[in-house]
């Protein structure tokens, strides 16, 4: 059974920079938008479309 663990060769520094940059951009877009934003729905979508694909090559 997979526990979602990552391999040892994960480029942690690069992924952390990538994730922080993406999240910062997302938060700036939310702040600049005059639309009502449901944060939890956007966070789930962000995880599914950005974070999961970025980590997939490094899953055990």
PQR file of N, CA, C, O and H, with PARSE charges and radii, in Angstrom:
ATOM      1  N   UNK A   1       0.837  -1.191   0.000 -0.4000 1.5000
ATOM      2  CA  UNK A   1       0.000   0.000   0.000 -0.0000 2.0000
ATOM      3  C   UNK A   1       0.879   1.250   0.000  0.5500 1.7000
ATOM      4  O   UNK A   1       1.786   1.378   0.823 -0.5500 1.4000
ATOM      5  N   UNK A   2       0.614   2.150  -0.906 -0.4000 1.5000
ATOM      6  CA  UNK A   2       1.390   3.380  -1.013 -0.0000 2.0000
ATOM      7  C   UNK A   2       0.952   4.382   0.053  0.5500 1.7000
ATOM      8  O   UNK A   2      -0.240   4.578   0.289 -0.5500 1.4000
ATOM      9  H   UNK A   2      -0.123   2.046  -1.574  0.4000 1.0000
ATOM     10  N   UNK A   3       1.937   5.011   0.690 -0.4000 1.5000
ATOM     11  CA  UNK A   3       1.640   6.033   1.698 -0.0000 2.0000
ATOM     12  C   UNK A   3       1.907   7.423   1.151  0.5500 1.7000
ATOM     13  O   UNK A   3       1.888   8.399   1.902 -0.5500 1.4000
ATOM     14  H   UNK A   3       2.905   4.852   0.499  0.4000 1.0000
ATOM     15  N   UNK A   4       2.158   7.525  -0.154 -0.4000 1.5000
ATOM     16  CA  UNK A   4       2.410   8.827  -0.754 -0.0000 2.0000
ATOM     17  C   UNK A   4       3.810   9.341  -0.509  0.5500 1.7000
ATOM     18  O   UNK A   4       4.061  10.540  -0.626 -0.5500 1.4000
ATOM     19  H   UNK A   4       2.173   6.732  -0.763  0.4000 1.0000
ATOM     20  N   UNK A   5       4.724   8.449  -0.171 -0.4000 1.5000
ATOM     21  CA  UNK A   5       6.097   8.870   0.106 -0.0000 2.0000
ATOM     22  C   UNK A   5       6.817   9.229  -1.189  0.5500 1.7000
ATOM     23  O   UNK A   5       6.466   8.755  -2.270 -0.5500 1.4000
ATOM     24  H   UNK A   5       4.520   7.475  -0.076  0.4000 1.0000
ATOM     25  N   UNK A   6       7.826  10.073  -1.053 -0.4000 1.5000
ATOM     26  CA  UNK A   6       8.591  10.537  -2.200 -0.0000 2.0000
ATOM     27  C   UNK A   6       9.966   9.878  -2.209  0.5500 1.7000
ATOM     28  O   UNK A   6      10.463   9.430  -1.176 -0.5500 1.4000
ATOM     29  H   UNK A   6       8.111  10.458  -0.175  0.4000 1.0000
ATOM     30  N   UNK A   7      10.562   9.829  -3.378 -0.4000 1.5000
ATOM     31  CA  UNK A   7      11.900   9.258  -3.511 -0.0000 2.0000
ATOM     32  C   UNK A   7      12.928  10.180  -2.857  0.5500 1.7000
ATOM     33  O   UNK A   7      12.628  11.317  -2.491 -0.5500 1.4000
ATOM     34  H   UNK A   7      10.159  10.193  -4.218  0.4000 1.0000
ATOM     35  N   UNK A   8      14.133   9.663  -2.722 -0.4000 1.5000
ATOM     36  CA  UNK A   8      15.194  10.454  -2.077 -0.0000 2.0000
ATOM     37  C   UNK A   8      15.736  11.554  -2.984  0.5500 1.7000
ATOM     38  O   UNK A   8      16.355  12.500  -2.496 -0.5500 1.4000
ATOM     39  H   UNK A   8      14.377   8.740  -3.019  0.4000 1.0000
ATOM     40  N   UNK A   9      15.517  11.451  -4.285 -0.4000 1.5000
ATOM     41  CA  UNK A   9      16.090  12.439  -5.209 -0.0000 2.0000
ATOM     42  C   UNK A   9      15.153  13.605  -5.504  0.5500 1.7000
ATOM     43  O   UNK A   9      15.269  14.251  -6.545 -0.5500 1.4000
ATOM     44  H   UNK A   9      15.015  10.683  -4.682  0.4000 1.0000
ATOM     45  N   UNK A  10      14.234  13.872  -4.597 -0.4000 1.5000
ATOM     46  CA  UNK A  10      13.312  15.004  -4.775 -0.0000 2.0000
ATOM     47  C   UNK A  10      14.108  16.308  -4.683  0.5500 1.7000
ATOM     48  O   UNK A  10      14.835  16.522  -3.713 -0.5500 1.4000
ATOM     49  H   UNK A  10      14.139  13.348  -3.751  0.4000 1.0000
ATOM     50  N   UNK A  11      13.974  17.177  -5.684 -0.4000 1.5000
ATOM     51  CA  UNK A  11      14.657  18.476  -5.613 -0.0000 2.0000
ATOM     52  C   UNK A  11      13.877  19.415  -4.689  0.5500 1.7000
ATOM     53  O   UNK A  11      13.164  20.303  -5.157 -0.5500 1.4000
ATOM     54  H   UNK A  11      13.383  17.004  -6.472  0.4000 1.0000
ATOM     55  N   UNK A  12      14.014  19.219  -3.400 -0.4000 1.5000
ATOM     56  CA  UNK A  12      13.188  19.901  -2.409 -0.0000 2.0000
ATOM     57  C   UNK A  12      13.284  21.430  -2.508  0.5500 1.7000
ATOM     58  O   UNK A  12      12.266  22.118  -2.440 -0.5500 1.4000
ATOM     59  H   UNK A  12      14.594  18.498  -3.020  0.4000 1.0000
ATOM     60  N   UNK A  13      14.478  21.952  -2.665 -0.4000 1.5000
ATOM     61  CA  UNK A  13      14.632  23.408  -2.735 -0.0000 2.0000
ATOM     62  C   UNK A  13      13.920  23.984  -3.957  0.5500 1.7000
ATOM     63  O   UNK A  13      13.231  25.001  -3.860 -0.5500 1.4000
ATOM     64  H   UNK A  13      15.305  21.393  -2.720  0.4000 1.0000
ATOM     65  N   UNK A  14      14.088  23.335  -5.097 -0.4000 1.5000
ATOM     66  CA  UNK A  14      13.447  23.813  -6.320 -0.0000 2.0000
ATOM     67  C   UNK A  14      11.924  23.689  -6.224  0.5500 1.7000
ATOM     68  O   UNK A  14      11.203  24.599  -6.633 -0.5500 1.4000
ATOM     69  H   UNK A  14      14.646  22.509  -5.175  0.4000 1.0000
ATOM     70  N   UNK A  15      11.435  22.574  -5.689 -0.4000 1.5000
ATOM     71  CA  UNK A  15       9.990  22.399  -5.548 -0.0000 2.0000
ATOM     72  C   UNK A  15       9.406  23.398  -4.553  0.5500 1.7000
ATOM     73  O   UNK A  15       8.310  23.917  -4.769 -0.5500 1.4000
ATOM     74  H   UNK A  15      12.021  21.835  -5.356  0.4000 1.0000
ATOM     75  N   UNK A  16      10.121  23.671  -3.471 -0.4000 1.5000
ATOM     76  CA  UNK A  16       9.638  24.649  -2.487 -0.0000 2.0000
ATOM     77  C   UNK A  16       9.529  26.033  -3.127  0.5500 1.7000
ATOM     78  O   UNK A  16       8.548  26.743  -2.905 -0.5500 1.4000
ATOM     79  H   UNK A  16      11.011  23.250  -3.296  0.4000 1.0000
ATOM     80  N   UNK A  17      10.516  26.413  -3.909 -0.4000 1.5000
ATOM     81  CA  UNK A  17      10.480  27.705  -4.602 -0.0000 2.0000
ATOM     82  C   UNK A  17       9.323  27.742  -5.597  0.5500 1.7000
ATOM     83  O   UNK A  17       8.597  28.733  -5.672 -0.5500 1.4000
ATOM     84  H   UNK A  17      11.313  25.837  -4.089  0.4000 1.0000
ATOM     85  N   UNK A  18       9.151  26.672  -6.354 -0.4000 1.5000
ATOM     86  CA  UNK A  18       8.066  26.582  -7.325 -0.0000 2.0000
ATOM     87  C   UNK A  18       6.709  26.708  -6.637  0.5500 1.7000
ATOM     88  O   UNK A  18       5.860  27.485  -7.075 -0.5500 1.4000
ATOM     89  H   UNK A  18       9.741  25.867  -6.294  0.4000 1.0000
ATOM     90  N   UNK A  19       6.502  25.952  -5.571 -0.4000 1.5000
ATOM     91  CA  UNK A  19       5.219  25.954  -4.868 -0.0000 2.0000
ATOM     92  C   UNK A  19       4.949  27.321  -4.243  0.5500 1.7000
ATOM     93  O   UNK A  19       3.837  27.839  -4.344 -0.5500 1.4000
ATOM     94  H   UNK A  19       7.192  25.321  -5.215  0.4000 1.0000
ATOM     95  N   UNK A  20       5.952  27.903  -3.602 -0.4000 1.5000
ATOM     96  CA  UNK A  20       5.774  29.229  -2.996 -0.0000 2.0000
ATOM     97  C   UNK A  20       5.448  30.283  -4.048  0.5500 1.7000
ATOM     98  O   UNK A  20       4.599  31.146  -3.823 -0.5500 1.4000
ATOM     99  H   UNK A  20       6.856  27.482  -3.520  0.4000 1.0000
ATOM    100  N   UNK A  21       6.112  30.215  -5.186 -0.4000 1.5000
ATOM    101  CA  UNK A  21       5.854  31.172  -6.261 -0.0000 2.0000
ATOM    102  C   UNK A  21       4.433  31.025  -6.779  0.5500 1.7000
ATOM    103  O   UNK A  21       3.742  32.020  -6.998 -0.5500 1.4000
ATOM    104  H   UNK A  21       6.801  29.514  -5.368  0.4000 1.0000
ATOM    105  N   UNK A  22       3.995  29.788  -6.975 -0.4000 1.5000
ATOM    106  CA  UNK A  22       2.642  29.539  -7.451 -0.0000 2.0000
ATOM    107  C   UNK A  22       1.604  30.033  -6.440  0.5500 1.7000
ATOM    108  O   UNK A  22       0.628  30.681  -6.818 -0.5500 1.4000
ATOM    109  H   UNK A  22       4.556  28.980  -6.797  0.4000 1.0000
ATOM    110  N   UNK A  23       1.812  29.732  -5.170 -0.4000 1.5000
ATOM    111  CA  UNK A  23       0.872  30.163  -4.139 -0.0000 2.0000
ATOM    112  C   UNK A  23       0.824  31.680  -4.019  0.5500 1.7000
ATOM    113  O   UNK A  23      -0.251  32.258  -3.862 -0.5500 1.4000
ATOM    114  H   UNK A  23       2.605  29.206  -4.863  0.4000 1.0000
ATOM    115  N   UNK A  24       1.979  32.324  -4.093 -0.4000 1.5000
ATOM    116  CA  UNK A  24       2.022  33.786  -4.022 -0.0000 2.0000
ATOM    117  C   UNK A  24       1.226  34.385  -5.171  0.5500 1.7000
ATOM    118  O   UNK A  24       0.435  35.305  -4.966 -0.5500 1.4000
ATOM    119  H   UNK A  24       2.853  31.854  -4.221  0.4000 1.0000
ATOM    120  N   UNK A  25       1.430  33.871  -6.380 -0.4000 1.5000
ATOM    121  CA  UNK A  25       0.697  34.357  -7.541 -0.0000 2.0000
ATOM    122  C   UNK A  25      -0.798  34.152  -7.391  0.5500 1.7000
ATOM    123  O   UNK A  25      -1.593  35.017  -7.755 -0.5500 1.4000
ATOM    124  H   UNK A  25       2.073  33.123  -6.547  0.4000 1.0000
ATOM    125  N   UNK A  26      -1.173  33.006  -6.853 -0.4000 1.5000
ATOM    126  CA  UNK A  26      -2.587  32.714  -6.638 -0.0000 2.0000
ATOM    127  C   UNK A  26      -3.193  33.685  -5.633  0.5500 1.7000
ATOM    128  O   UNK A  26      -4.302  34.178  -5.838 -0.5500 1.4000
ATOM    129  H   UNK A  26      -0.527  32.303  -6.557  0.4000 1.0000
ATOM    130  N   UNK A  27      -2.474  33.962  -4.548 -0.4000 1.5000
ATOM    131  CA  UNK A  27      -2.981  34.896  -3.538 -0.0000 2.0000
ATOM    132  C   UNK A  27      -3.086  36.315  -4.081  0.5500 1.7000
ATOM    133  O   UNK A  27      -4.038  37.029  -3.767 -0.5500 1.4000
ATOM    134  H   UNK A  27      -1.573  33.561  -4.381  0.4000 1.0000
ATOM    135  N   UNK A  28      -2.115  36.731  -4.894 -0.4000 1.5000
ATOM    136  CA  UNK A  28      -2.168  38.062  -5.502 -0.0000 2.0000
ATOM    137  C   UNK A  28      -3.382  38.160  -6.420  0.5500 1.7000
ATOM    138  O   UNK A  28      -4.093  39.165  -6.414 -0.5500 1.4000
ATOM    139  H   UNK A  28      -1.341  36.151  -5.149  0.4000 1.0000
ATOM    140  N   UNK A  29      -3.614  37.112  -7.210 -0.4000 1.5000
ATOM    141  CA  UNK A  29      -4.775  37.117  -8.106 -0.0000 2.0000
ATOM    142  C   UNK A  29      -6.069  37.195  -7.308  0.5500 1.7000
ATOM    143  O   UNK A  29      -6.992  37.910  -7.698 -0.5500 1.4000
ATOM    144  H   UNK A  29      -3.036  36.296  -7.216  0.4000 1.0000
ATOM    145  N   UNK A  30      -6.148  36.470  -6.197 -0.4000 1.5000
ATOM    146  CA  UNK A  30      -7.353  36.528  -5.355 -0.0000 2.0000
ATOM    147  C   UNK A  30      -7.573  37.938  -4.826  0.5500 1.7000
ATOM    148  O   UNK A  30      -8.696  38.444  -4.829 -0.5500 1.4000
ATOM    149  H   UNK A  30      -5.399  35.889  -5.880  0.4000 1.0000
ATOM    150  N   UNK A  31      -6.487  38.575  -4.370 -0.4000 1.5000
ATOM    151  CA  UNK A  31      -6.601  39.916  -3.794 -0.0000 2.0000
ATOM    152  C   UNK A  31      -6.990  40.959  -4.844  0.5500 1.7000
ATOM    153  O   UNK A  31      -7.679  41.929  -4.526 -0.5500 1.4000
ATOM    154  H   UNK A  31      -5.575  38.165  -4.367  0.4000 1.0000
ATOM    155  N   UNK A  32      -6.560  40.769  -6.068 -0.4000 1.5000
ATOM    156  CA  UNK A  32      -6.843  41.735  -7.128 -0.0000 2.0000
ATOM    157  C   UNK A  32      -8.215  41.520  -7.758  0.5500 1.7000
ATOM    158  O   UNK A  32      -8.735  42.394  -8.451 -0.5500 1.4000
ATOM    159  H   UNK A  32      -6.000  39.981  -6.326  0.4000 1.0000
ATOM    160  N   UNK A  33      -8.785  40.365  -7.512 -0.4000 1.5000
ATOM    161  CA  UNK A  33     -10.082  40.052  -8.105 -0.0000 2.0000
ATOM    162  C   UNK A  33     -11.190  40.669  -7.263  0.5500 1.7000
ATOM    163  O   UNK A  33     -11.133  40.662  -6.033 -0.5500 1.4000
ATOM    164  H   UNK A  33      -8.362  39.655  -6.949  0.4000 1.0000
ATOM    165  N   UNK A  34     -12.192  41.199  -7.943 -0.4000 1.5000
ATOM    166  CA  UNK A  34     -13.328  41.720  -7.198 -0.0000 2.0000
ATOM    167  C   UNK A  34     -14.444  40.680  -7.092  0.5500 1.7000
ATOM    168  O   UNK A  34     -15.542  40.976  -6.619 -0.5500 1.4000
ATOM    169  H   UNK A  34     -12.238  41.205  -8.942  0.4000 1.0000
ATOM    170  N   UNK A  35     -14.146  39.459  -7.541 -0.4000 1.5000
ATOM    171  CA  UNK A  35     -15.127  38.376  -7.462 -0.0000 2.0000
ATOM    172  C   UNK A  35     -15.044  37.708  -6.091  0.5500 1.7000
ATOM    173  O   UNK A  35     -14.022  37.771  -5.408 -0.5500 1.4000
ATOM    174  H   UNK A  35     -13.255  39.219  -7.925  0.4000 1.0000
ATOM    175  N   UNK A  36     -16.120  37.085  -5.718 -0.4000 1.5000
ATOM    176  CA  UNK A  36     -16.139  36.321  -4.475 -0.0000 2.0000
ATOM    177  C   UNK A  36     -15.386  35.008  -4.710  0.5500 1.7000
ATOM    178  O   UNK A  36     -15.709  34.264  -5.636 -0.5500 1.4000
ATOM    179  H   UNK A  36     -16.951  37.034  -6.272  0.4000 1.0000
ATOM    180  N   UNK A  37     -14.403  34.728  -3.887 -0.4000 1.5000
ATOM    181  CA  UNK A  37     -13.571  33.538  -4.054 -0.0000 2.0000
ATOM    182  C   UNK A  37     -13.746  32.642  -2.844  0.5500 1.7000
ATOM    183  O   UNK A  37     -13.646  33.092  -1.703 -0.5500 1.4000
ATOM    184  H   UNK A  37     -14.140  35.332  -3.134  0.4000 1.0000
ATOM    185  N   UNK A  38     -14.009  31.362  -3.104 -0.4000 1.5000
ATOM    186  CA  UNK A  38     -14.075  30.375  -2.033 -0.0000 2.0000
ATOM    187  C   UNK A  38     -12.687  29.754  -1.952  0.5500 1.7000
ATOM    188  O   UNK A  38     -12.289  28.974  -2.817 -0.5500 1.4000
ATOM    189  H   UNK A  38     -14.090  30.996  -4.031  0.4000 1.0000
ATOM    190  N   UNK A  39     -11.962  30.110  -0.904 -0.4000 1.5000
ATOM    191  CA  UNK A  39     -10.572  29.685  -0.771 -0.0000 2.0000
ATOM    192  C   UNK A  39     -10.364  28.186  -0.782  0.5500 1.7000
ATOM    193  O   UNK A  39      -9.424  27.703  -1.414 -0.5500 1.4000
ATOM    194  H   UNK A  39     -12.286  30.743  -0.202  0.4000 1.0000
ATOM    195  N   UNK A  40     -11.215  27.436  -0.099 -0.4000 1.5000
ATOM    196  CA  UNK A  40     -11.009  26.000  -0.026 -0.0000 2.0000
ATOM    197  C   UNK A  40     -11.164  25.342  -1.393  0.5500 1.7000
ATOM    198  O   UNK A  40     -10.419  24.416  -1.714 -0.5500 1.4000
ATOM    199  H   UNK A  40     -11.978  27.829   0.415  0.4000 1.0000
ATOM    200  N   UNK A  41     -12.101  25.795  -2.191 -0.4000 1.5000
ATOM    201  CA  UNK A  41     -12.284  25.230  -3.527 -0.0000 2.0000
ATOM    202  C   UNK A  41     -11.083  25.554  -4.413  0.5500 1.7000
ATOM    203  O   UNK A  41     -10.615  24.699  -5.165 -0.5500 1.4000
ATOM    204  H   UNK A  41     -12.706  26.547  -1.931  0.4000 1.0000
ATOM    205  N   UNK A  42     -10.588  26.778  -4.324 -0.4000 1.5000
ATOM    206  CA  UNK A  42      -9.417  27.174  -5.113 -0.0000 2.0000
ATOM    207  C   UNK A  42      -8.175  26.419  -4.658  0.5500 1.7000
ATOM    208  O   UNK A  42      -7.346  26.038  -5.485 -0.5500 1.4000
ATOM    209  H   UNK A  42     -10.967  27.472  -3.713  0.4000 1.0000
ATOM    210  N   UNK A  43      -8.037  26.200  -3.359 -0.4000 1.5000
ATOM    211  CA  UNK A  43      -6.893  25.469  -2.835 -0.0000 2.0000
ATOM    212  C   UNK A  43      -6.923  24.024  -3.311  0.5500 1.7000
ATOM    213  O   UNK A  43      -5.885  23.484  -3.695 -0.5500 1.4000
ATOM    214  H   UNK A  43      -8.710  26.509  -2.688  0.4000 1.0000
ATOM    215  N   UNK A  44      -8.084  23.391  -3.293 -0.4000 1.5000
ATOM    216  CA  UNK A  44      -8.212  22.016  -3.781 -0.0000 2.0000
ATOM    217  C   UNK A  44      -7.864  21.938  -5.262  0.5500 1.7000
ATOM    218  O   UNK A  44      -7.158  21.024  -5.688 -0.5500 1.4000
ATOM    219  H   UNK A  44      -8.927  23.830  -2.981  0.4000 1.0000
ATOM    220  N   UNK A  45      -8.351  22.883  -6.040 -0.4000 1.5000
ATOM    221  CA  UNK A  45      -8.062  22.903  -7.474 -0.0000 2.0000
ATOM    222  C   UNK A  45      -6.569  23.122  -7.714  0.5500 1.7000
ATOM    223  O   UNK A  45      -5.982  22.500  -8.600 -0.5500 1.4000
ATOM    224  H   UNK A  45      -8.924  23.625  -5.694  0.4000 1.0000
ATOM    225  N   UNK A  46      -5.960  24.001  -6.929 -0.4000 1.5000
ATOM    226  CA  UNK A  46      -4.523  24.265  -7.033 -0.0000 2.0000
ATOM    227  C   UNK A  46      -3.732  22.996  -6.748  0.5500 1.7000
ATOM    228  O   UNK A  46      -2.788  22.677  -7.470 -0.5500 1.4000
ATOM    229  H   UNK A  46      -6.437  24.507  -6.210  0.4000 1.0000
ATOM    230  N   UNK A  47      -4.106  22.281  -5.716 -0.4000 1.5000
ATOM    231  CA  UNK A  47      -3.408  21.047  -5.369 -0.0000 2.0000
ATOM    232  C   UNK A  47      -3.528  20.027  -6.501  0.5500 1.7000
ATOM    233  O   UNK A  47      -2.539  19.408  -6.893 -0.5500 1.4000
ATOM    234  H   UNK A  47      -4.873  22.540  -5.130  0.4000 1.0000
ATOM    235  N   UNK A  48      -4.743  19.857  -7.023 -0.4000 1.5000
ATOM    236  CA  UNK A  48      -4.965  18.858  -8.072 -0.0000 2.0000
ATOM    237  C   UNK A  48      -4.288  19.208  -9.389  0.5500 1.7000
ATOM    238  O   UNK A  48      -3.802  18.320 -10.089 -0.5500 1.4000
ATOM    239  H   UNK A  48      -5.547  20.361  -6.704  0.4000 1.0000
ATOM    240  N   UNK A  49      -4.248  20.492  -9.734 -0.4000 1.5000
ATOM    241  CA  UNK A  49      -3.708  20.877 -11.035 -0.0000 2.0000
ATOM    242  C   UNK A  49      -2.230  21.245 -11.029  0.5500 1.7000
ATOM    243  O   UNK A  49      -1.579  21.169 -12.071 -0.5500 1.4000
ATOM    244  H   UNK A  49      -4.642  21.213  -9.166  0.4000 1.0000
ATOM    245  N   UNK A  50      -1.686  21.640  -9.886 -0.4000 1.5000
ATOM    246  CA  UNK A  50      -0.293  22.092  -9.833 -0.0000 2.0000
ATOM    247  C   UNK A  50       0.588  21.184  -8.970  0.5500 1.7000
ATOM    248  O   UNK A  50       1.608  20.681  -9.442 -0.5500 1.4000
ATOM    249  H   UNK A  50      -2.215  21.702  -9.040  0.4000 1.0000
ATOM    250  N   UNK A  51       0.202  20.976  -7.724 -0.4000 1.5000
ATOM    251  CA  UNK A  51       1.061  20.255  -6.783 -0.0000 2.0000
ATOM    252  C   UNK A  51       1.170  18.773  -7.122  0.5500 1.7000
ATOM    253  O   UNK A  51       2.277  18.240  -7.201 -0.5500 1.4000
ATOM    254  H   UNK A  51      -0.627  21.385  -7.342  0.4000 1.0000
ATOM    255  N   UNK A  52       0.049  18.104  -7.322 -0.4000 1.5000
ATOM    256  CA  UNK A  52       0.088  16.671  -7.640 -0.0000 2.0000
ATOM    257  C   UNK A  52       0.953  16.382  -8.876  0.5500 1.7000
ATOM    258  O   UNK A  52       1.835  15.526  -8.812 -0.5500 1.4000
ATOM    259  H   UNK A  52      -0.851  18.537  -7.258  0.4000 1.0000
ATOM    260  N   UNK A  53       0.718  17.072  -9.990 -0.4000 1.5000
ATOM    261  CA  UNK A  53       1.566  16.782 -11.161 -0.0000 2.0000
ATOM    262  C   UNK A  53       3.047  17.078 -10.923  0.5500 1.7000
ATOM    263  O   UNK A  53       3.909  16.385 -11.463 -0.5500 1.4000
ATOM    264  H   UNK A  53       0.001  17.767 -10.042  0.4000 1.0000
ATOM    265  N   UNK A  54       3.348  18.098 -10.122 -0.4000 1.5000
ATOM    266  CA  UNK A  54       4.761  18.431  -9.849 -0.0000 2.0000
ATOM    267  C   UNK A  54       5.438  17.348  -9.023  0.5500 1.7000
ATOM    268  O   UNK A  54       6.639  17.123  -9.175 -0.5500 1.4000
ATOM    269  H   UNK A  54       2.648  18.661  -9.683  0.4000 1.0000
ATOM    270  N   UNK A  55       4.701  16.680  -8.161 -0.4000 1.5000
ATOM    271  CA  UNK A  55       5.288  15.649  -7.291 -0.0000 2.0000
ATOM    272  C   UNK A  55       5.260  14.242  -7.890  0.5500 1.7000
ATOM    273  O   UNK A  55       6.006  13.371  -7.444 -0.5500 1.4000
ATOM    274  H   UNK A  55       3.725  16.863  -8.037  0.4000 1.0000
ATOM    275  N   UNK A  56       4.421  14.011  -8.882 -0.4000 1.5000
ATOM    276  CA  UNK A  56       4.254  12.668  -9.449 -0.0000 2.0000
ATOM    277  C   UNK A  56       5.554  11.992  -9.864  0.5500 1.7000
ATOM    278  O   UNK A  56       5.713  10.802  -9.592 -0.5500 1.4000
ATOM    279  H   UNK A  56       3.815  14.719  -9.245  0.4000 1.0000
ATOM    280  N   UNK A  57       6.498  12.687 -10.509 -0.4000 1.5000
ATOM    281  CA  UNK A  57       7.725  11.999 -10.917 -0.0000 2.0000
ATOM    282  C   UNK A  57       8.569  11.494  -9.735  0.5500 1.7000
ATOM    283  O   UNK A  57       9.474  10.681  -9.924 -0.5500 1.4000
ATOM    284  H   UNK A  57       6.369  13.654 -10.729  0.4000 1.0000
ATOM    285  N   UNK A  58       8.279  11.967  -8.538 -0.4000 1.5000
ATOM    286  CA  UNK A  58       9.104  11.639  -7.379 -0.0000 2.0000
ATOM    287  C   UNK A  58       8.419  10.699  -6.392  0.5500 1.7000
ATOM    288  O   UNK A  58       8.953  10.444  -5.312 -0.5500 1.4000
ATOM    289  H   UNK A  58       7.544  12.628  -8.385  0.4000 1.0000
ATOM    290  N   UNK A  59       7.239  10.178  -6.749 -0.4000 1.5000
ATOM    291  CA  UNK A  59       6.540   9.260  -5.864 -0.0000 2.0000
ATOM    292  C   UNK A  59       7.153   7.880  -5.941  0.5500 1.7000
ATOM    293  O   UNK A  59       7.593   7.444  -7.005 -0.5500 1.4000
ATOM    294  H   UNK A  59       6.805  10.385  -7.626  0.4000 1.0000
ATOM    295  N   UNK A  60       7.182   7.188  -4.805 -0.4000 1.5000
ATOM    296  CA  UNK A  60       7.676   5.819  -4.769 -0.0000 2.0000
ATOM    297  C   UNK A  60       6.676   4.884  -5.383  0.5500 1.7000
ATOM    298  O   UNK A  60       6.916   3.678  -5.445 -0.5500 1.4000
ATOM    299  H   UNK A  60       6.825   7.542  -3.940  0.4000 1.0000
TER
END
